[in-house]
Amino acid sequence: MDHYDSQQTNDYMQPEEDWDRDLLLDPAWEKQQRKTFTAWCNSHLRKAGTQIENIEEDFRDGLKLMLLLEVISGERLAKPERGKMRVHKISNVNKALDFIASKGVKLVSIGAEEIVDGNVKMTLGMIWTIILRFAIQDISVEETSAKEGLLLWCQRKTAPYKNVNIQNFHISWKDGLGFCALIHRHRPELIDYGKLRKDDPLTNLNTAFDVAEKYLDIPKMLDAEDIVGTARPDEKAIMTYVSSFYHAFSGAQKAETAANRICKVLAVNQENEQLMEDYEKLASDLLEWIRRTIPWLENRVPENTMHAMQQKLEDFRDYRRLHKPPKVQEKCQLEINFNTLQTKLRLSNRPAFMPSEGRMVSDINNAWGCLEQVEKGYEEWLLNEIRRLERLDHLAEKFRQKASIHEAWTDGKEAMLRQKDYETATLSEIKALLKKHEAFESDLAAHQDRVEQIAAIAQELNELDYYDSPSVNARCQKICDQWDNLGALTQKRREALERTEKLLETIDQLYLEYAKRAAPFNNWMEGAMEDLQDTFIVHTIEEIQVRQLVPRRDQALTEEHARQQHNERLRKQFGAQANVIGPWIQTKMEEIGRISIEMHGTLEDQLSHLRQYEKSIVNYKPKIDQLEGDHQLIQEALIFDNKHTNYTMEHIRVGWEQLLTTIARTINEVENQILTRDAKGISQEQMNEFRASFNHFDRGEAEFARIMSIVDPNRLGVVTFQAFIDFMSRETADTDTADQVMASFKILAGDKNYITMDELRRELPPDQAEYCIARMAPYTGPDSVPGALDYMSFSTALYGESDL
């Protein structure tokens, strides 16, 4: 006895479980299977002009069994034995079983002897195996197959019918609405579905069975009363009958497959168009921001006051810390989106995306370069301006102090020089006035330096473009004019005093005798006068003020010393942090470079690792912010150098931005590799081989020039791993083509060269139907009808250069 005892390997035998086998002999189930399997066999045997009446009897000699297999397979089996003996029958059945086995089916406990002996269980099991292999196994719906594919097909087809819920091949069909829904979905004119009631299963079942037999050429394989009267209808019987509907509607299935292909292609196009729109908007917004920002950075018109310039510096700090970093991320995201889009276009056989004029990645990079160029000089200009204003403020204060001291000294001097006290003075008084005048002339000469200093400071303020130069110049001019006037008045008074002295000396000759006698007194008087005059001239209020300024100067020096100590603490604080953060950023950049070369594991593992790595980098951000805060304190303290570190805040900012951009780009490369792998069916082992080959790419090979022309068509001198994968797997892509999409539309159009709006709306989901209608040109062929649309040019455009 030949038995096929090894375990079944194909999915389509999965339902053959223990409980199923045990219940096979249940009378109700056996009755249903007999009827269904007999009808199914006859639906095929009638093509050969024969049929069976009794399933376990009519297959015993193996002849009709071999004939059935020839009809359903379209192949010839070995020549049957025509003898009537048992051995001849067993031989024929074995030939049939061998043929079934040759189709990849390993039968479970079914032997030729049991079939020849009319074993009902074995015969039904064998027929079920044939049904599974030839009617159900090849069913494929949305990447599911066999039983699961058939169930999914039923669910998809009956989804619009709210009172139908297909979850299995037994109780879900008891009310008959599932069968009616399948028919109505494909041939709505055959059943008035709206009149059916869920509580009238017999009517529903008989309606479906009658219509299927009369209009769809599907024989009655089930009995309505058996279905209603059984708690759980036989799964094999239901599945067999339902599979007949699937095959009967194979034409509609072709249309559905065509519609699915079109939907898939359109979905890819719609997604790509959205990505293109997103790129264009992001690029436009970024370029507009750069366009607005560059003039602000180019504006080098200085403010007049230190406060205003420090506000400009604060604005620039906000720009670098708050406004620019998001734009750096946007630029990086834009490049990532562009690369991802190009990968998706390449994988779906679409031409590369060409952004609109002025929005190429190179345009954005050029604009960004211009931004960074003007930005580079802006902070330096701000700091130089603040230094200049600090110097100007110091000079202006110095000018005001010296001018105030000088003006205080000159106060009343013109009135004093204009006095005519000499007109009533005696000779001795004249001589005393002359001595006093000589002392004043010495004091005046001593003040000459201060006047020259005031003029020099005013000149320097003019040369440094001091904003209040007009008032400085006016005050300086007033001081100089007054000084010249004082000089003139001093000379005039000396001349008057000397003339008066000469006149009085002549008069004095007349009193010579008297004078000689009064000499001691006169000498004493003159001495006393001189002493009094000397005290008045030397011990002035200015000299007293000098004594008061000394302690003030000491206090100023103490305050300046404290300020410099504070500044040094700020320098050390910034330097200590910068000397840690700068090398950390450099180390991370080097690590990312190594990671991208040395990555192991699946692409998903690499992606997860990189995202964790990115998270650890982002978590470092508070340290950058803290350094920014220290940098702000340094700038507010007007500290312009720092011997404790070679890192500037701008070094750290640029390094940080490059670090974030580099890790984001590395992650995007892996994401695009996943897209490519999935689209081209590359295994992880192949991907590892590609990576190893890429890392050890020998540029000295003779093939190098040819390979480089493929992987680096733009001659940039750079070969990305993505381009390398495309080169290594360029023949393996399984993608739709324009011809395939065109053929799918032709199926939906019923082989016409055009398609109508109604056909599109009937066969495609609403949004995709309207997408096609909005973009299809009117059909202008000789067989055109009103409303005809040209699906051929549309299909070509999906893969061409035109902008849909």
GIUR-V871849 format. One record per residue. N is the residue number from 0. RES is the residue in one small letter. SS is DSSP state (helix for helix, strand for strand, loop for the rest). NEAR is the number of other ideal C-beta (glycine too) atoms within 12 Angstrom. Layout:
# GIUR-V871849
n=(N & N)
res=(RES & RES)
ss=(SS & SS)
near=(NEAR & NEAR)
This chain:
# GIUR-V871849
n=(0 & 1 & 2 & 3 & 4 & 5 & 6 & 7 & 8 & 9 & 10 & 11 & 12 & 13 & 14 & 15 & 16 & 17 & 18 & 19 & 20 & 21 & 22 & 23 & 24 & 25 & 26 & 27 & 28 & 29 & 30 & 31 & 32 & 33 & 34 & 35 & 36 & 37 & 38 & 39 & 40 & 41 & 42 & 43 & 44 & 45 & 46 & 47 & 48 & 49 & 50 & 51 & 52 & 53 & 54 & 55 & 56 & 57 & 58 & 59 & 60 & 61 & 62 & 63 & 64 & 65 & 66 & 67 & 68 & 69 & 70 & 71 & 72 & 73 & 74 & 75 & 76 & 77 & 78 & 79 & 80 & 81 & 82 & 83 & 84 & 85 & 86 & 87 & 88 & 89 & 90 & 91 & 92 & 93 & 94 & 95 & 96 & 97 & 98 & 99 & 100 & 101 & 102 & 103 & 104 & 105 & 106 & 107 & 108 & 109 & 110 & 111 & 112 & 113 & 114 & 115 & 116 & 117 & 118 & 119 & 120 & 121 & 122 & 123 & 124 & 125 & 126 & 127 & 128 & 129 & 130 & 131 & 132 & 133 & 134 & 135 & 136 & 137 & 138 & 139 & 140 & 141 & 142 & 143 & 144 & 145 & 146 & 147 & 148 & 149 & 150 & 151 & 152 & 153 & 154 & 155 & 156 & 157 & 158 & 159 & 160 & 161 & 162 & 163 & 164 & 165 & 166 & 167 & 168 & 169 & 170 & 171 & 172 & 173 & 174 & 175 & 176 & 177 & 178 & 179 & 180 & 181 & 182 & 183 & 184 & 185 & 186 & 187 & 188 & 189 & 190 & 191 & 192 & 193 & 194 & 195 & 196 & 197 & 198 & 199 & 200 & 201 & 202 & 203 & 204 & 205 & 206 & 207 & 208 & 209 & 210 & 211 & 212 & 213 & 214 & 215 & 216 & 217 & 218 & 219 & 220 & 221 & 222 & 223 & 224 & 225 & 226 & 227 & 228 & 229 & 230 & 231 & 232 & 233 & 234 & 235 & 236 & 237 & 238 & 239 & 240 & 241 & 242 & 243 & 244 & 245 & 246 & 247 & 248 & 249 & 250 & 251 & 252 & 253 & 254 & 255 & 256 & 257 & 258 & 259 & 260 & 261 & 262 & 263 & 264 & 265 & 266 & 267 & 268 & 269 & 270 & 271 & 272 & 273 & 274 & 275 & 276 & 277 & 278 & 279 & 280 & 281 & 282 & 283 & 284 & 285 & 286 & 287 & 288 & 289 & 290 & 291 & 292 & 293 & 294 & 295 & 296 & 297 & 298 & 299 & 300 & 301 & 302 & 303 & 304 & 305 & 306 & 307 & 308 & 309 & 310 & 311 & 312 & 313 & 314 & 315 & 316 & 317 & 318 & 319 & 320 & 321 & 322 & 323 & 324 & 325 & 326 & 327 & 328 & 329 & 330 & 331 & 332 & 333 & 334 & 335 & 336 & 337 & 338 & 339 & 340 & 341 & 342 & 343 & 344 & 345 & 346 & 347 & 348 & 349 & 350 & 351 & 352 & 353 & 354 & 355 & 356 & 357 & 358 & 359 & 360 & 361 & 362 & 363 & 364 & 365 & 366 & 367 & 368 & 369 & 370 & 371 & 372 & 373 & 374 & 375 & 376 & 377 & 378 & 379 & 380 & 381 & 382 & 383 & 384 & 385 & 386 & 387 & 388 & 389 & 390 & 391 & 392 & 393 & 394 & 395 & 396 & 397 & 398 & 399 & 400 & 401 & 402 & 403 & 404 & 405 & 406 & 407 & 408 & 409 & 410 & 411 & 412 & 413 & 414 & 415 & 416 & 417 & 418 & 419 & 420 & 421 & 422 & 423 & 424 & 425 & 426 & 427 & 428 & 429 & 430 & 431 & 432 & 433 & 434 & 435 & 436 & 437 & 438 & 439 & 440 & 441 & 442 & 443 & 444 & 445 & 446 & 447 & 448 & 449 & 450 & 451 & 452 & 453 & 454 & 455 & 456 & 457 & 458 & 459 & 460 & 461 & 462 & 463 & 464 & 465 & 466 & 467 & 468 & 469 & 470 & 471 & 472 & 473 & 474 & 475 & 476 & 477 & 478 & 479 & 480 & 481 & 482 & 483 & 484 & 485 & 486 & 487 & 488 & 489 & 490 & 491 & 492 & 493 & 494 & 495 & 496 & 497 & 498 & 499 & 500 & 501 & 502 & 503 & 504 & 505 & 506 & 507 & 508 & 509 & 510 & 511 & 512 & 513 & 514 & 515 & 516 & 517 & 518 & 519 & 520 & 521 & 522 & 523 & 524 & 525 & 526 & 527 & 528 & 529 & 530 & 531 & 532 & 533 & 534 & 535 & 536 & 537 & 538 & 539 & 540 & 541 & 542 & 543 & 544 & 545 & 546 & 547 & 548 & 549 & 550 & 551 & 552 & 553 & 554 & 555 & 556 & 557 & 558 & 559 & 560 & 561 & 562 & 563 & 564 & 565 & 566 & 567 & 568 & 569 & 570 & 571 & 572 & 573 & 574 & 575 & 576 & 577 & 578 & 579 & 580 & 581 & 582 & 583 & 584 & 585 & 586 & 587 & 588 & 589 & 590 & 591 & 592 & 593 & 594 & 595 & 596 & 597 & 598 & 599 & 600 & 601 & 602 & 603 & 604 & 605 & 606 & 607 & 608 & 609 & 610 & 611 & 612 & 613 & 614 & 615 & 616 & 617 & 618 & 619 & 620 & 621 & 622 & 623 & 624 & 625 & 626 & 627 & 628 & 629 & 630 & 631 & 632 & 633 & 634 & 635 & 636 & 637 & 638 & 639 & 640 & 641 & 642 & 643 & 644 & 645 & 646 & 647 & 648 & 649 & 650 & 651 & 652 & 653 & 654 & 655 & 656 & 657 & 658 & 659 & 660 & 661 & 662 & 663 & 664 & 665 & 666 & 667 & 668 & 669 & 670 & 671 & 672 & 673 & 674 & 675 & 676 & 677 & 678 & 679 & 680 & 681 & 682 & 683 & 684 & 685 & 686 & 687 & 688 & 689 & 690 & 691 & 692 & 693 & 694 & 695 & 696 & 697 & 698 & 699 & 700 & 701 & 702 & 703 & 704 & 705 & 706 & 707 & 708 & 709 & 710 & 711 & 712 & 713 & 714 & 715 & 716 & 717 & 718 & 719 & 720 & 721 & 722 & 723 & 724 & 725 & 726 & 727 & 728 & 729 & 730 & 731 & 732 & 733 & 734 & 735 & 736 & 737 & 738 & 739 & 740 & 741 & 742 & 743 & 744 & 745 & 746 & 747 & 748 & 749 & 750 & 751 & 752 & 753 & 754 & 755 & 756 & 757 & 758 & 759 & 760 & 761 & 762 & 763 & 764 & 765 & 766 & 767 & 768 & 769 & 770 & 771 & 772 & 773 & 774 & 775 & 776 & 777 & 778 & 779 & 780 & 781 & 782 & 783 & 784 & 785 & 786 & 787 & 788 & 789 & 790 & 791 & 792 & 793 & 794 & 795 & 796 & 797 & 798 & 799 & 800 & 801 & 802 & 803)
res=(m & d & h & y & d & s & q & q & t & n & d & y & m & q & p & e & e & d & w & d & r & d & l & l & l & d & p & a & w & e & k & q & q & r & k & t & f & t & a & w & c & n & s & h & l & r & k & a & g & t & q & i & e & n & i & e & e & d & f & r & d & g & l & k & l & m & l & l & l & e & v & i & s & g & e & r & l & a & k & p & e & r & g & k & m & r & v & h & k & i & s & n & v & n & k & a & l & d & f & i & a & s & k & g & v & k & l & v & s & i & g & a & e & e & i & v & d & g & n & v & k & m & t & l & g & m & i & w & t & i & i & l & r & f & a & i & q & d & i & s & v & e & e & t & s & a & k & e & g & l & l & l & w & c & q & r & k & t & a & p & y & k & n & v & n & i & q & n & f & h & i & s & w & k & d & g & l & g & f & c & a & l & i & h & r & h & r & p & e & l & i & d & y & g & k & l & r & k & d & d & p & l & t & n & l & n & t & a & f & d & v & a & e & k & y & l & d & i & p & k & m & l & d & a & e & d & i & v & g & t & a & r & p & d & e & k & a & i & m & t & y & v & s & s & f & y & h & a & f & s & g & a & q & k & a & e & t & a & a & n & r & i & c & k & v & l & a & v & n & q & e & n & e & q & l & m & e & d & y & e & k & l & a & s & d & l & l & e & w & i & r & r & t & i & p & w & l & e & n & r & v & p & e & n & t & m & h & a & m & q & q & k & l & e & d & f & r & d & y & r & r & l & h & k & p & p & k & v & q & e & k & c & q & l & e & i & n & f & n & t & l & q & t & k & l & r & l & s & n & r & p & a & f & m & p & s & e & g & r & m & v & s & d & i & n & n & a & w & g & c & l & e & q & v & e & k & g & y & e & e & w & l & l & n & e & i & r & r & l & e & r & l & d & h & l & a & e & k & f & r & q & k & a & s & i & h & e & a & w & t & d & g & k & e & a & m & l & r & q & k & d & y & e & t & a & t & l & s & e & i & k & a & l & l & k & k & h & e & a & f & e & s & d & l & a & a & h & q & d & r & v & e & q & i & a & a & i & a & q & e & l & n & e & l & d & y & y & d & s & p & s & v & n & a & r & c & q & k & i & c & d & q & w & d & n & l & g & a & l & t & q & k & r & r & e & a & l & e & r & t & e & k & l & l & e & t & i & d & q & l & y & l & e & y & a & k & r & a & a & p & f & n & n & w & m & e & g & a & m & e & d & l & q & d & t & f & i & v & h & t & i & e & e & i & q & v & r & q & l & v & p & r & r & d & q & a & l & t & e & e & h & a & r & q & q & h & n & e & r & l & r & k & q & f & g & a & q & a & n & v & i & g & p & w & i & q & t & k & m & e & e & i & g & r & i & s & i & e & m & h & g & t & l & e & d & q & l & s & h & l & r & q & y & e & k & s & i & v & n & y & k & p & k & i & d & q & l & e & g & d & h & q & l & i & q & e & a & l & i & f & d & n & k & h & t & n & y & t & m & e & h & i & r & v & g & w & e & q & l & l & t & t & i & a & r & t & i & n & e & v & e & n & q & i & l & t & r & d & a & k & g & i & s & q & e & q & m & n & e & f & r & a & s & f & n & h & f & d & r & g & e & a & e & f & a & r & i & m & s & i & v & d & p & n & r & l & g & v & v & t & f & q & a & f & i & d & f & m & s & r & e & t & a & d & t & d & t & a & d & q & v & m & a & s & f & k & i & l & a & g & d & k & n & y & i & t & m & d & e & l & r & r & e & l & p & p & d & q & a & e & y & c & i & a & r & m & a & p & y & t & g & p & d & s & v & p & g & a & l & d & y & m & s & f & s & t & a & l & y & g & e & s & d & l)
ss=(loop & loop & strand & loop & loop & loop & loop & loop & loop & loop & helix & helix & helix & loop & loop & loop & loop & helix & helix & helix & helix & helix & helix & loop & loop & loop & helix & helix & helix & helix & helix & helix & helix & helix & helix & helix & helix & helix & helix & helix & helix & helix & helix & helix & helix & helix & helix & helix & loop & loop & loop & loop & loop & loop & helix & helix & helix & helix & loop & loop & loop & loop & helix & helix & helix & helix & helix & helix & helix & helix & helix & helix & helix & loop & loop & loop & loop & loop & loop & loop & loop & loop & loop & loop & loop & helix & helix & helix & helix & helix & helix & helix & helix & helix & helix & helix & helix & helix & helix & helix & helix & helix & loop & loop & loop & loop & loop & loop & loop & loop & strand & helix & helix & helix & helix & helix & loop & loop & loop & helix & helix & helix & helix & helix & helix & helix & helix & helix & helix & helix & helix & helix & helix & helix & helix & helix & loop & loop & loop & strand & strand & loop & loop & strand & strand & helix & helix & helix & helix & helix & helix & helix & helix & helix & helix & helix & helix & helix & loop & loop & loop & loop & loop & loop & loop & loop & loop & loop & loop & loop & helix & helix & helix & loop & loop & loop & helix & helix & helix & helix & helix & helix & helix & helix & helix & helix & loop & loop & loop & loop & loop & loop & helix & helix & helix & loop & loop & loop & loop & loop & helix & helix & helix & helix & helix & helix & helix & helix & helix & helix & helix & helix & helix & helix & helix & loop & loop & loop & loop & loop & loop & loop & loop & helix & helix & helix & helix & helix & helix & loop & loop & loop & loop & loop & helix & helix & helix & helix & helix & helix & helix & helix & helix & helix & helix & helix & helix & helix & loop & helix & helix & helix & helix & helix & helix & helix & helix & helix & helix & helix & helix & helix & helix & helix & helix & helix & helix & helix & helix & helix & helix & helix & helix & helix & helix & helix & helix & helix & helix & helix & helix & helix & helix & helix & helix & helix & helix & helix & helix & helix & helix & helix & helix & helix & helix & helix & helix & helix & loop & loop & loop & loop & loop & loop & loop & helix & helix & helix & helix & helix & helix & helix & helix & helix & helix & helix & helix & helix & helix & helix & helix & helix & helix & helix & helix & helix & helix & helix & helix & helix & helix & helix & helix & helix & helix & helix & helix & helix & helix & helix & helix & helix & helix & helix & helix & helix & helix & loop & loop & loop & loop & loop & loop & loop & loop & loop & loop & loop & loop & loop & helix & helix & helix & helix & helix & helix & helix & helix & helix & helix & helix & helix & helix & helix & helix & helix & helix & helix & helix & helix & helix & helix & helix & helix & helix & helix & helix & helix & helix & helix & helix & helix & helix & helix & helix & helix & helix & helix & helix & helix & helix & helix & helix & helix & helix & helix & helix & helix & helix & helix & loop & loop & helix & helix & helix & helix & helix & loop & loop & loop & helix & helix & helix & helix & loop & loop & helix & helix & helix & helix & helix & helix & helix & helix & helix & helix & helix & helix & helix & helix & helix & helix & helix & helix & helix & helix & loop & helix & helix & helix & helix & helix & helix & helix & helix & helix & helix & helix & helix & helix & helix & helix & helix & loop & loop & loop & loop & loop & helix & helix & helix & helix & helix & helix & helix & helix & helix & helix & helix & helix & helix & helix & helix & helix & helix & helix & helix & helix & helix & helix & helix & helix & helix & helix & helix & helix & helix & helix & helix & helix & helix & helix & helix & helix & helix & helix & helix & helix & helix & helix & loop & helix & helix & helix & helix & helix & helix & loop & helix & helix & helix & helix & helix & helix & helix & helix & helix & helix & helix & helix & helix & helix & helix & helix & helix & helix & helix & helix & loop & loop & helix & helix & helix & helix & helix & helix & helix & helix & helix & helix & helix & helix & helix & helix & helix & helix & helix & helix & helix & helix & helix & helix & helix & helix & helix & helix & helix & helix & helix & helix & helix & helix & helix & helix & helix & helix & helix & helix & helix & helix & helix & helix & helix & helix & helix & helix & helix & helix & helix & helix & helix & helix & helix & helix & helix & helix & helix & helix & loop & loop & loop & loop & helix & helix & helix & helix & helix & helix & helix & helix & helix & helix & helix & helix & helix & helix & helix & helix & loop & loop & helix & helix & helix & helix & helix & helix & helix & helix & helix & helix & helix & helix & helix & helix & helix & helix & loop & loop & loop & loop & loop & loop & loop & loop & loop & loop & loop & loop & helix & helix & helix & helix & helix & helix & helix & helix & helix & helix & helix & helix & helix & helix & helix & helix & helix & helix & helix & helix & helix & helix & helix & helix & helix & helix & helix & helix & helix & helix & helix & helix & loop & loop & loop & helix & helix & helix & helix & helix & helix & helix & helix & helix & helix & helix & helix & loop & loop & loop & loop & loop & loop & loop & loop & helix & helix & helix & helix & helix & helix & helix & helix & loop & loop & loop & loop & loop & loop & loop & loop & loop & helix & helix & helix & helix & helix & helix & helix & helix & loop & loop & loop & loop & loop & loop & loop & loop & loop & helix & helix & helix & helix & helix & helix & helix & helix & helix & helix & helix & loop & loop & loop & loop & loop & loop & strand & loop & helix & helix & helix & helix & helix & helix & helix & loop & loop & helix & helix & helix & helix & helix & helix & helix & helix & helix & helix & loop & strand & strand & loop & loop & loop & loop & loop & loop & loop & loop & loop & loop & strand & strand & helix & helix & helix & helix & helix & helix & helix & helix & helix & loop & loop & loop & loop & loop)
near=(18 & 22 & 19 & 31 & 13 & 14 & 14 & 29 & 17 & 26 & 24 & 34 & 33 & 21 & 35 & 31 & 14 & 10 & 13 & 27 & 22 & 12 & 26 & 34 & 20 & 25 & 16 & 25 & 34 & 26 & 27 & 39 & 44 & 37 & 34 & 42 & 46 & 36 & 33 & 42 & 43 & 31 & 33 & 34 & 31 & 19 & 17 & 20 & 11 & 19 & 23 & 30 & 16 & 19 & 38 & 29 & 21 & 27 & 40 & 32 & 32 & 38 & 31 & 36 & 44 & 36 & 32 & 38 & 41 & 27 & 27 & 30 & 23 & 11 & 15 & 14 & 30 & 19 & 13 & 26 & 24 & 14 & 15 & 14 & 13 & 19 & 17 & 22 & 32 & 28 & 29 & 35 & 43 & 33 & 31 & 45 & 39 & 24 & 33 & 41 & 28 & 19 & 26 & 20 & 35 & 25 & 40 & 31 & 24 & 39 & 24 & 36 & 25 & 30 & 46 & 36 & 22 & 21 & 25 & 27 & 29 & 34 & 40 & 41 & 38 & 43 & 45 & 44 & 41 & 43 & 45 & 39 & 32 & 33 & 38 & 40 & 30 & 25 & 35 & 23 & 25 & 18 & 10 & 18 & 22 & 30 & 36 & 25 & 27 & 41 & 33 & 23 & 38 & 38 & 28 & 26 & 31 & 31 & 17 & 15 & 28 & 11 & 21 & 32 & 20 & 32 & 15 & 24 & 35 & 28 & 21 & 28 & 42 & 33 & 31 & 40 & 36 & 42 & 49 & 41 & 39 & 43 & 41 & 31 & 32 & 30 & 25 & 19 & 12 & 23 & 32 & 16 & 31 & 13 & 13 & 30 & 18 & 20 & 14 & 18 & 29 & 22 & 24 & 36 & 35 & 26 & 31 & 42 & 36 & 24 & 32 & 35 & 24 & 18 & 19 & 30 & 17 & 34 & 28 & 30 & 40 & 45 & 27 & 30 & 20 & 32 & 40 & 25 & 19 & 29 & 15 & 24 & 43 & 41 & 36 & 43 & 41 & 42 & 45 & 44 & 48 & 46 & 40 & 39 & 41 & 35 & 29 & 26 & 30 & 21 & 19 & 29 & 27 & 21 & 28 & 29 & 26 & 33 & 32 & 30 & 33 & 40 & 30 & 26 & 39 & 37 & 23 & 30 & 35 & 26 & 23 & 33 & 25 & 18 & 29 & 31 & 22 & 24 & 34 & 28 & 20 & 30 & 36 & 24 & 22 & 35 & 33 & 19 & 26 & 34 & 21 & 18 & 28 & 22 & 15 & 23 & 30 & 19 & 18 & 19 & 15 & 25 & 24 & 20 & 21 & 27 & 16 & 19 & 31 & 25 & 17 & 31 & 34 & 22 & 23 & 37 & 29 & 17 & 28 & 37 & 27 & 16 & 23 & 31 & 24 & 19 & 31 & 33 & 23 & 32 & 36 & 33 & 27 & 39 & 31 & 31 & 35 & 35 & 35 & 34 & 37 & 32 & 36 & 34 & 32 & 30 & 35 & 35 & 26 & 33 & 21 & 23 & 31 & 21 & 29 & 17 & 11 & 19 & 28 & 22 & 29 & 18 & 24 & 35 & 22 & 17 & 30 & 32 & 17 & 21 & 33 & 28 & 16 & 25 & 30 & 20 & 20 & 31 & 30 & 20 & 25 & 34 & 29 & 20 & 32 & 33 & 24 & 28 & 32 & 24 & 23 & 32 & 26 & 21 & 30 & 31 & 20 & 24 & 36 & 25 & 21 & 29 & 34 & 20 & 24 & 34 & 25 & 19 & 29 & 34 & 16 & 15 & 27 & 21 & 15 & 22 & 31 & 18 & 22 & 16 & 21 & 31 & 16 & 12 & 23 & 26 & 28 & 28 & 25 & 32 & 30 & 31 & 35 & 32 & 27 & 32 & 34 & 23 & 23 & 33 & 25 & 16 & 25 & 33 & 18 & 18 & 29 & 21 & 15 & 30 & 32 & 20 & 23 & 37 & 29 & 20 & 34 & 34 & 20 & 24 & 34 & 24 & 16 & 27 & 20 & 32 & 24 & 25 & 25 & 14 & 19 & 33 & 22 & 15 & 27 & 35 & 21 & 22 & 34 & 26 & 18 & 27 & 31 & 20 & 21 & 34 & 25 & 18 & 26 & 31 & 19 & 21 & 33 & 26 & 18 & 26 & 34 & 21 & 18 & 29 & 27 & 19 & 19 & 27 & 21 & 14 & 17 & 23 & 15 & 12 & 19 & 15 & 11 & 14 & 21 & 14 & 11 & 18 & 16 & 12 & 15 & 23 & 16 & 14 & 20 & 25 & 18 & 16 & 25 & 25 & 17 & 17 & 24 & 18 & 15 & 19 & 24 & 18 & 15 & 19 & 16 & 23 & 17 & 12 & 16 & 15 & 14 & 14 & 16 & 14 & 12 & 15 & 14 & 13 & 14 & 14 & 14 & 14 & 14 & 14 & 14 & 14 & 17 & 17 & 15 & 20 & 26 & 21 & 21 & 28 & 27 & 21 & 26 & 36 & 29 & 21 & 31 & 35 & 23 & 22 & 35 & 31 & 19 & 25 & 33 & 23 & 18 & 28 & 26 & 16 & 24 & 31 & 19 & 15 & 27 & 29 & 20 & 15 & 32 & 16 & 18 & 21 & 32 & 19 & 18 & 31 & 27 & 19 & 26 & 32 & 21 & 17 & 29 & 29 & 16 & 18 & 33 & 20 & 12 & 26 & 23 & 13 & 23 & 34 & 21 & 22 & 37 & 29 & 21 & 32 & 38 & 24 & 22 & 34 & 32 & 21 & 25 & 28 & 31 & 20 & 18 & 29 & 13 & 22 & 27 & 14 & 29 & 27 & 36 & 29 & 24 & 38 & 34 & 26 & 29 & 38 & 32 & 25 & 36 & 34 & 30 & 32 & 37 & 33 & 33 & 38 & 35 & 34 & 36 & 40 & 28 & 35 & 43 & 30 & 31 & 39 & 35 & 24 & 26 & 29 & 17 & 30 & 16 & 21 & 12 & 21 & 34 & 24 & 18 & 31 & 32 & 19 & 22 & 29 & 19 & 14 & 25 & 12 & 16 & 9 & 13 & 9 & 15 & 16 & 14 & 12 & 24 & 22 & 15 & 19 & 31 & 23 & 15 & 15 & 12 & 12 & 10 & 14 & 27 & 28 & 35 & 38 & 32 & 30 & 38 & 34 & 29 & 31 & 28 & 20 & 11 & 21 & 23 & 16 & 27 & 30 & 21 & 29 & 19 & 24 & 38 & 30 & 24 & 35 & 42 & 25 & 29 & 39 & 36 & 20 & 17 & 22 & 23 & 33 & 43 & 28 & 25 & 19 & 31 & 34 & 22 & 21 & 32 & 34 & 20 & 14 & 16 & 27 & 27 & 17 & 27 & 40 & 27 & 18 & 26 & 33 & 24 & 21 & 26 & 15 & 17 & 9 & 12 & 18 & 20 & 11 & 18 & 27 & 35 & 28 & 42 & 29 & 27 & 35 & 38 & 22 & 25 & 43 & 27 & 19 & 14 & 18 & 18 & 26)
